[in-house]
Every structure is written in structure tokens, then in C-alpha cells.
Amino acid sequence: MAWIMDMITQYGYFAIFALLALGIIGIPVPDEILMLFVGYLCSVMVLDFSISVLVCFVGAVTGMVTSYTLGKKLGQPLVDKHGKWIGLTTKRFEIVKRWFARFGLWTILLGYFVPGLRHATSYISGISAMPFRKYFLTASLGSLVWVLIFTSIGYYMGSNISFAGL
């Protein structure tokens, strides 16, 4: 967590954007903790709340669109070639794609609140060739709700949270 604080201190909003985008793509960044910390920084007037929410939102959407594109361009061949090594056979993945075709929009919306699922939904959306517009609108709505909730929690808890020991 200390390296995240250092990144935000040194690079500000750009670091927040980059960390969230990379976190959504799958790099191990504690996204929720990052947004709680950003909310905290807003409560102590280090960052502006509106700008922070916008930057977090754009970072999350950028990560989701990048993951979708990677899934669409590289996903199926990768699953076909290497999926067996993690137990993801072609037959199992077909079941996942059918399930996703039926419940995908809800999975994208609710997936933001489940670490791991949040990352997988974009790749699966791309692999299963979900129409981009449909995906983008759903992912954007989920991202906005997710960002608002976690940033607001950090803001309202404010100085009652001590991030200094992290």
C-alpha cells in the first residue's frame, strides 16, 4: 500500500488513472483500497472529489475497454492453446460462454464488486463477441456505481481512517 501512496503523492491524478486501469486489466492493484484512499485524500482536501471520481471512472473504463479488446483479439486462441493447463477445456469454456450470453450484462454490473470476477468479465465479453456498445454502456454504468461507492466511503470516513500505518 505504501507504494500506492508514493505513486499518488508523486504523480497525482495520473497515478490514480494508471493504477485503476492496470488493476482492471489484471495487474495486482488493490482497487477498492486505492479508491478508499483517494476518497480519504478528498476529505482532507488534498484532492478534489469531482475530479477524483472522474479520473477513477475513466481509469476503470479504460481498463475494461483494454481487457475487452484483448479478449476479442487474443482470447479465444489463448484459451484454445493454453486453457487446458488451468482446467479450462474447450467444452468448459463453451459452457461459460453460453452462461455469459444469458447473464453477461448482470455479471458485468455486479462483477465490479467481486475481485477477480471484475477482471474476467471484460475478457469473457470480448471473447464471446458481446457487441461493444452493449458492453461499453453496461461496463460504464457498473464502473460509475463502483467508483462512486468506494470513493464516497473513503470520503465520508475521512480522517477517522488512518492510512499512515499501511
TAGI-V269714 format. One record per pair of residues at least 6 apart in sequence whose C-alpha atoms are under 8 Angstrom apart, sorted by the first residue. I is the first residue (numbers start at 0). GAP is how many residues later the second one is. Records with the same first field share a line. If there is no record, write none. Layout:
I->GAP, GAP
This chain:
0->165
1->164
3->30
6->8
7->6, 7, 8
12->39, 42
15->18, 39, 40, 43
16->38, 39, 41, 42, 43
17->41
18->10, 12, 40
19->9, 11, 36, 39, 40, 43
20->38, 39, 40, 41, 42, 43
21->7, 41
22->6, 7, 8, 40
23->7, 36, 39, 40, 43, 94, 95
24->38, 39, 41, 42, 94
25->93
31->118
34->21, 112, 115, 116, 119
35->114, 115, 116, 117, 118, 119
36->114, 117, 126
37->9, 14, 113, 116, 117
38->10, 13, 111, 112, 113, 114, 115, 116, 117, 119
39->111, 114, 115, 116, 117, 118, 119, 121
40->6, 114, 117
41->6, 7, 10, 113
42->6, 111, 112, 113, 115, 116
43->114, 115
52->94, 95, 98
55->91
56->83, 86, 87, 90
59->83
60->78, 79, 82
63->55, 58, 75
64->57, 71
66->52, 55, 56, 59
67->54, 55, 56, 57, 58, 59
68->54, 57
69->53, 56
70->51, 52, 53, 54, 55, 56
71->51, 53, 54, 55, 56, 57
72->53, 54
74->48, 49, 51, 52
75->51
78->9, 10, 11
79->9, 10
82->6, 7
96->27, 31
99->7, 24, 25, 28
100->27, 29
103->17, 21
104->30, 33
106->14
107->10, 13, 14, 30, 31, 34
108->29, 30, 32, 33, 34
109->32
110->6, 7, 10
111->6, 30, 31, 34
112->33
124->10
